[in-house]
């Protein structure tokens, strides 16, 4: 059967009506950098900003997907609709999972109140961050009450997509020592809520105490709630959801939620613009023999890098590249 060709009007109406086929097509257009994606997102953007966006990050294998599945079940029991965007290549949302995970996820895939989408880590026009941001906006515009964004954390991911989240949940488990070290060193931004998953592990309590001592050094208003969880059994999942809700309510009550969203959206604009400018710059240099010679002169130490920057910026963007601040 031939694939349906959607018009812009049909896609806009379909996304507004939470039609699953329209959502799937719309997100595919975004992923592919299709020309139709731009007017689609532009048309729907004023209707966004209603969903609670929760970034879920952490090392591979700590149980992020299982925990999201348990949270989705809890949120659905409250009658709320959910979207999930996964950009973690190790996630069962993207690949095969353990049988227990697959059973849990299949329930959500069949639930009309849940929409799950895995974003490939292949190259995207404008970058994965752009495709992810627009996918979240589309789910928001479709009326989803909560949107989870799953990604690998601690600098292991291709991009840091949790920058678009209202609340960031870090999932750890006994043995995920690199992330604890990253927290200790201040390399990892302190998340809003931390879950130490697989609480039955003999070292779970030790890790819980270690993480608590690390975040205890932060400013009092930046200290996250820390919970022990067991995703497969759903243990402490209601308490985890309560902590996520409490964080967002605290932000909302004094205007910090709006401030965070404004800052995040501005940062996304600059990040996407920077990615596009870099791609354009690299393509321009690759296609221009004169600029290739400038680059070669730097590589041969015949020309210093800042002089090269000035020449390339003037040629490609008609800008003075002498300001390196």
N, C-alpha and C positions, 0 to 999 in steps of 0.2 A: 504494500500500500504506500502511495506517495506521501511524503512528509507534508504536513499542512504548512502553507506559506502564510505567515501572520502579517497583517498590516499593523502600522503603529497604533492606530485607534483600537484594534482588537487586542493588542498586547497590553496597552494601558488599562483598558476595561478589564481584561483578564487578571492582571496583577491586582488591581483594586478589588476584584471579586475573589481573590485568593485561589484562582483556578490553577491547579497543579501543573497542567500542561503549559499554560501561559508563563508561569513562574520558571519552569524548566527551560523554556525557550528563551526567556528574557535573560536568565543568568548565563546561558550558553552564548548569547550575543555579547554580553559583557566580557566573558572569558576570552572570546575570539577577537575582541576589539572591533566588532562589526560596526559599521557606520550607523546602523539603526539603534545601537545601544545609547548613543549620546542624546538624541531627542527623547528617547524613552525615559532615561533617568532624569533628564531636565524637566519633563512633564510631571513626573511623580515626586520629585524632590520636596516640593512644598508640603507634601502630605506625610513626610517622615518626621522622626523625632519623638514618636510615641512609644516605641518598643524599649524595654530594658535590655541593654546590650551587655552581655557578660563574657569577658575574655577568659578562656580556660587554657592555661599554659603549664608547662612542666616537661621534664625529660621523657623520652620514649619509654613505654612499658610500665609507667607508674599507675596506669588505670584511669587515664583521663576520660576515655570513651565510655568505660563502664560507669564512671561517676556521672558523666553527662546523661547517660541513659537513665540512671536512677533519679537524677534531678528532673529530667523530662517527665518521668512517670509521676513524680511528686507534684510538679507544676500542672500536669494534665488533670490530676485528681482534684485540683482546685478550679478546674474549668477554664484554664488559660491556654491559649494557642502558642505554639513554639516553632521557632526555626533554628536549625543547626547548620553552621558553615564550618567545615573541617579543612584546614590547610596543613595538617600533620601527615606526612607521607607514611608514618608508622601506624596511623590510626586504623582500627577495624572499620571505621566509617568509610575508609578508602580501600582497604584490602580485606582479605579473609581474616576472620576472627576466631577465637576460641568458641566452642559450641555455645557456652553460656551467654557470651556477648551476642552471638548471632541471633539467638532466640530473643534476647531482650530487644535488640535493634529491629528485628522483623516486626515486632508489635508496633513499634513507632513508625516504621515505613508504611504500614497499612492504616495508620491512624490519620484521618483527614485533617485533624487539628495540628499535625506535626509535618514540617517539611525539612528534609535533611539533604544537604548538598556537600559533596567533597570537591574541593578545588585542587586540580592537578598542580604540581610544582614545575611543570614545563614553563618555558618562557611565555610571557604574556606581553601584548602590546601595552606599554606603560607600566608593566610590572605586576607581580602578584598582589601587591598591596592595593593597587587601583582596582583590580578585579574583585578582591575581597570586600573592599569598602562598598563598591557598587552592589554586590550581592547582598550585603547586609541592608543597604538602603532599600533594595527591592523587597526583601522580606519584611522590613519595617512598613513599607508602603502597602504591602498586602494585608496588613492588619495583625501581624503576629505580635503577641503581647510580650514575649521574651525571645531574644535571639542569643544563642550561644555561639562563640567563635573559638574554635579549638586550634591551637598551634603548638609547635615545639618551642620551649622557652630556653632561657640561659644562653642566648646567642647561637643556638644550634639550628634555628630556622632560617629560611631564606630571607624572610622579612619579619619585622616585629609588628604583627597585625593587631596585637592587643591594644595598640594606641588608639583604636577607635572605640574601645569599650568604656562603659560607665563604671563598671566594677571588674577588677582583675582577680581571678582565683588561680592561685598557684597550687598544683597538685604534686606532692612528693610521696616517696615511699622509702622505707628502710633500705639503704643501699644506694640511693640517688645522691651520693656524697658531693658530686661536682656542683649541683645546684645549691646545696647548703654552703659550700665553700664560696660560691659566687655571691650568695646573700651576705656571708660574713665579710667578704672583701669589698662589698658595696658595688660590685659590678652589676648585679641584678637589681633593677628597681624594686623597692619593697612593694609587694602586692597588697591588695586590699583585704583579702581573706586567704588563709593557707589551710589546705587539707592534707594531713599526713594519712595517706590511704594504706590499706592492708594492715589494719590496726591489730590483727591477730599475730603479726610477726613479732618474734621475741624482742627485736630492737626498736619496735615502733614507739614505745614510751620514751626510750632514750633519745630518739630523734626528735620527738615532740618537745622534750625539755631543752634540747640543744637549739632548736629553731626558736623556741620561746625566749631563750637567753639572748639570741642574736637580735631579734626584732625589739627586745626590751631596751636596746640602746638607741632606738629611733625616738624621734619626738613623740610625746604622748598621743597627739592626734594622728600620727602616722603608724601606730602600732596595730597590725591586723589581728583579727580574730584567728585563732588556730584551733583546728578540730581534728580529732582522730576519726577516720571513717573506714567503712568496709563496703565498697561499692556493690559487690555482687549480692550481698545480703540486704543492702539498703540501710545498713546501720549508721545512725547519726546523719543520715541524709536530710531529714526534716530540719535538724538543728543547723546543718550547713546552709540550707536554703534560707533559714531564718537569719543567719549571719549575713548572707548576701543581700537580703532585703533590708536588713537593718543598716548596712553600709550605705546603700543607695538612698534610703529614707533620710539618713543623716546629711548626706550631700545635698539632697533636694531641699531640706528644711531651711538651710541658710544660704542658698544660692550657689553652692559650690558645684552642684551637678551641671547647671547651665554654664558656669565658668569652665569646667573641665571639658564639656562638649565643644564649646567655642574654641578652646585651646587645641583640642584634638583635631577638629575639623580644619583649623588653620594649618596645623602641622601636616595633615594629610595633603592639603593643597600644595604646600611647599615640597613635600616628599615626592609626589607624583610629578610635579613640574620639574624637579631636579632630575628625576629618572628620565623623563622625556628629553630634557635638555642634554643630558649626558649621552643618550642614545643618538640624538641628532648630531652632537659634536663628534662622536666616534665615527658615525657614518660619513660626515662631511670630510673629516681628515682622511678616511680610507679612500674616498673618491677623488681627492684632490692631490695631484703629484707635488705641487708646491708645498702644501701642508705636510705631506709625507716627508719631504726634505727637511722641513723645520723639526719634525719629530726625530728624524735620523740624526740631525745635528746635535740634539740634546743627548741622544744615546751615545754619540761619539765624543761627547764632552766638548763640542765646538761651540755650543750655545747653551746659556744657562736656562733652567726651567722657566723662570719668571718672564724672561724675554720671549720665550716660546709661547707662553700663555698669552702674553699681550698680542703677539702676531696672530695666533689662532682665534682669539676672541674678536679681534678687529675684523678678521676675514669672515668668520662664520656668523657672528651676531652683530657686527658693526658696533661692538662695545670696546671700551678701553679696558683691557684686562690687567692694568698696572696695579689696581687696588687689590691686594692679596689678603685683606683683613677678613 
